């Protein structure tokens, strides 16, 4: 007779909470529909700040414990004050954070233990597109490279790469998303 070991936390993830969320969405798929929001204010020059205070999820409005402030600026070479990461650096941060979270959470559900995980990201942008100097040059990233280093059993590496593909930010970048821009007077 063998006793089954009950694991309530893996990779720092509370499996009971995560499995309860998965189960609730399986029973009522509408609970999976989320709407995340950010409010941004221009602070002058190339500086601006986004406030993240809540979202719609699990069929209701949810408030964060406290608002999060995400400052953005540009480096001096782009006429900025270099007081914060610029927006394309924030995008790399969002990609790194989302892939990491996706990989760790899905690994936990699959019973894969991760002891350490870090990544390095770099992306290529040709400023001629952003500056309007050449209409044939794309205005955004043309290539992003993500390199993960993970401490886990070697047989887990291939599955971890598959699990990384569950990242919503990764999928938004590779599949694209419709973005509607509306501008109105104050």
C-alpha positions in Angstrom: 0.0 0.0 0.0 1.5 3.4 -1.0 0.4 6.7 0.4 -0.2 9.4 -2.2 1.7 12.6 -1.3 -0.5 15.7 -1.3 1.3 18.7 -2.7 -0.3 22.0 -2.0 2.5 24.3 -3.3 4.8 23.8 -6.3 7.2 26.4 -7.7 5.6 28.9 -5.2 2.2 28.4 -6.8 -0.8 27.6 -4.5 -2.1 24.5 -6.4 -5.4 24.4 -4.6 -6.2 28.0 -5.7 -5.0 27.4 -9.2 -6.9 24.1 -9.6 -10.0 25.6 -8.1 -9.8 28.4 -10.7 -9.3 25.9 -13.5 -12.3 23.8 -12.2 -14.6 26.8 -12.0 -13.8 27.9 -15.5 -14.2 24.3 -16.8 -17.7 24.3 -15.2 -18.6 27.9 -16.4 -16.4 29.0 -19.4 -17.8 32.5 -19.1 -15.7 33.0 -16.0 -12.6 32.8 -18.1 -13.4 36.1 -19.9 -11.2 38.9 -18.5 -10.7 42.6 -19.3 -7.5 44.2 -18.1 -7.1 48.0 -18.0 -4.5 50.6 -17.7 -4.8 54.4 -17.5 -2.0 56.5 -18.7 -1.1 60.2 -18.2 1.5 62.2 -20.1 3.9 63.8 -17.6 5.7 66.1 -20.1 8.5 65.5 -22.6 8.8 61.8 -23.3 7.6 60.8 -19.7 4.3 59.2 -19.0 2.8 57.0 -16.3 0.3 54.2 -16.4 -1.9 53.3 -13.4 -3.2 49.7 -13.0 -5.8 49.4 -10.3 -8.3 46.7 -11.3 -9.7 44.4 -13.9 -12.8 42.4 -14.8 -12.4 38.6 -14.2 -14.3 35.7 -12.8 -17.5 37.5 -13.8 -16.9 40.5 -11.6 -14.8 43.6 -11.0 -11.6 42.9 -9.1 -9.5 45.6 -7.4 -5.7 45.2 -6.8 -4.7 45.5 -3.2 -3.1 48.8 -4.3 -2.6 50.6 -7.6 0.5 49.9 -9.6 2.4 52.7 -11.3 4.4 52.0 -14.4 6.6 54.9 -15.5 7.9 55.2 -19.0 10.5 57.6 -20.5 13.0 57.6 -23.4 16.8 57.6 -23.3 18.6 60.9 -23.9 19.3 59.9 -27.6 15.5 60.0 -28.2 15.1 63.4 -26.4 14.1 61.8 -23.1 15.2 62.2 -19.6 16.1 58.5 -19.1 14.1 58.3 -15.9 12.4 55.0 -16.6 12.3 52.1 -19.1 10.9 53.0 -22.4 7.7 51.4 -23.8 9.5 48.9 -26.0 11.6 47.8 -22.9 8.3 47.5 -21.0 7.1 45.2 -23.8 10.2 43.0 -23.2 9.5 43.0 -19.5 5.8 42.0 -20.1 6.9 39.2 -22.4 9.5 37.9 -19.9 7.1 38.1 -17.0 4.2 36.5 -18.8 6.3 33.6 -20.3 7.9 33.0 -16.8 4.5 33.0 -15.0 2.9 30.7 -17.7 5.8 28.3 -17.6 6.0 28.1 -13.8 2.3 27.8 -13.2 1.7 25.2 -16.0 4.8 23.3 -14.7 3.4 23.2 -11.2 0.1 21.7 -12.5 2.1 19.1 -14.4 4.1 18.3 -11.2 7.4 19.7 -12.6 9.6 21.3 -10.0 11.6 24.3 -11.0 14.4 25.4 -8.7 15.7 28.4 -10.6 14.5 30.2 -13.7 15.8 33.4 -15.4 15.7 34.8 -18.8 17.4 37.3 -21.1 15.5 39.1 -23.8 16.7 41.3 -26.7 14.8 42.7 -29.6 15.7 44.5 -32.8 14.1 47.8 -33.8 15.2 50.1 -36.6 14.5 53.7 -35.5 14.1 54.8 -39.2 10.6 53.3 -39.0 9.6 55.0 -35.7 11.0 58.3 -36.8 9.2 58.2 -40.1 12.4 58.3 -42.1 11.7 55.3 -44.3 8.1 54.0 -44.9 9.5 50.6 -45.8 11.1 50.1 -42.4 8.8 48.5 -39.7 8.0 50.8 -36.8 8.3 48.1 -34.2 10.3 45.0 -33.2 11.3 42.8 -36.1 12.8 40.1 -34.0 12.8 39.2 -30.3 15.1 36.6 -28.8 14.3 35.0 -25.4 16.8 32.8 -23.7 15.8 30.9 -20.5 18.1 29.2 -18.1 16.3 26.8 -15.8 17.3 24.5 -13.0 15.1 21.4 -13.2 15.5 17.8 -14.3 16.8 17.7 -17.9 13.9 15.6 -19.1 11.6 18.6 -18.3 13.2 21.1 -20.7 11.2 20.1 -23.8 7.9 20.3 -22.0 8.8 23.6 -20.4 9.3 25.1 -23.9 5.9 23.9 -24.9 4.4 25.3 -21.7 6.0 28.7 -22.4 3.7 29.0 -25.4 0.7 29.4 -23.1 1.8 32.9 -22.4 -0.9 35.5 -23.4 1.7 38.1 -24.1 3.7 35.7 -26.3 0.5 34.8 -28.2 -0.5 38.4 -28.6 2.9 39.2 -30.2 3.1 36.2 -32.5 -0.6 36.1 -33.6 -1.4 39.8 -33.4 -4.3 41.6 -31.8 -6.8 44.1 -33.1 -6.0 47.5 -31.6 -8.6 50.3 -31.9 -7.4 53.8 -31.3 -9.9 56.6 -30.7 -8.9 60.2 -30.1 -11.3 62.8 -28.7 -11.0 66.3 -27.3 -10.7 66.9 -23.5 
